[in-house]
Amino acid sequence: MSSLPSDILAAIEDIVQQVGLGRVRAAAAQLGRLYAQGKAPREFTHEMVAAYAAMRLPGTFAAMTSVMQAWKDHVAPQRALRVLDVFAGPATFVLAARAVGLEIAEAVCVERSCAMRQLGEELLRSARIPTRVAWRNEELTEFLERGGPSFDLVVASYGLGEIPAPWRQRELASELWRCAQGHFLCVEPGTPAGSELVQSIRTMLVEQGGTVVVPCPHNGRCAYATAHRGWCHFNVRVGRTHLTRVIDGAEASFEDEKYCFVAASREKVAWRQDGRIVGHPRLSQAGMQLVVCLPNGEVKYVTVPKREKHLYRIARKLRWGDSLPPELHLWLRGECGGE
Ligand SMILES: C[S@@+](CC[C@H](N)C(=O)[O-])C[C@H]1O[C@@H](n2cnc3c(N)ncnc32)[C@H](O)[C@@H]1O
């Protein structure tokens, strides 16, 4: 179960207290209504950013942390990175990078809302995060128009989908890819619309010479989206804090944050990829049922039988989003007639 680090949680509690619980509650309800309609506020008030920190940040932080962990496991960067984080919000990426121990030389955070930038500054200060962060408090288009240096990693999380025109979302993604001398990473909500956007960005990245790093173990067409008519997404369970329950009045002790993502690289590295678990592993009478995306581009529904004791033990530990362990990949190649 994911949760925000205690220093960040304490800072958010302070912020909510300063703004006033009643006002944060009203802003949280307003934000919730907007997000449920697939919209986003044009201008964040201080009440809204406090509500965002208490109600949305635990989920976006959890998704970012899972994504950054997967990315770091595959790329294993050898030096501190220079990162461009657009739609930065309260510096969610920088907070997640600390959580997974990713070394950042400098993060340039582009965020148009003053209130959101101030929240980010406050959280970074309270948590004593030493990362050098340069805020660009402006519209992303203004930032991109000025051109400028390229970055080891460009991150766009929970932002492109908020751009109203779909053609502009794709155009912006392409401009951001141009700013990436190494890697580009995009995260969106785990909805059909979020997945469609991530799929189209993935296609653009491959067409423009990128190699998909995570989550897909291949650069080909997505079988999940085509043959299986599903939307490829992942899930992380997020613990609900006392503060969250006080604000929205719901009693549940956790919620599921569903997300879609893609990361591509300009580097022609042969990533070791054995496949990925793309659904909840399920225990049945016959064994562990897995949905696996394979390096040959296929999505397979497989059951690891109980009689395969060693493999079954490995399969029991797998979670949605995990890489397929090499032993299981080898076994699958034998079972399914190779790739
Ligand atoms: C949903 S929040 C995501 C924040 C953060 N990336 C996260 O994952 O928690 C989107 C942020 O992007 C900012 N934003 C939206 N459109 C923007 C634009 N055109 N230029 C700069 N910032 C923008 C909003 O102000 C908001 O803070």
The ligand as an ORCA input file, in Angstrom:
! r2SCAN-3c Opt
* xyz 0 1
  C      -3.280     17.521    -12.556
  S      -1.970     18.591    -12.175
  C      -0.626     17.425    -12.218
  C       0.494     17.829    -11.335
  C       1.630     16.824    -11.192
  N       2.321     16.572    -12.433
  C       1.149     15.535    -10.566
  O       1.302     14.483    -11.202
  O       0.673     15.564     -9.432
  C      -1.684     19.489    -13.672
  C      -0.858     20.748    -13.466
  O      -0.479     21.267    -14.744
  C      -0.622     22.685    -14.714
  N      -0.888     23.103    -16.106
  C      -1.975     22.790    -16.838
  N      -1.855     23.307    -18.077
  C      -0.671     23.960    -18.122
  C       0.007     24.705    -19.140
  N      -0.534     24.860    -20.348
  N       1.220     25.220    -18.857
  C       1.763     25.066    -17.610
  N       1.171     24.389    -16.605
  C      -0.043     23.832    -16.855
  C      -1.790     22.943    -13.768
  O      -1.724     24.242    -13.220
  C      -1.606     21.831    -12.736
  O      -0.825     22.264    -11.649
*
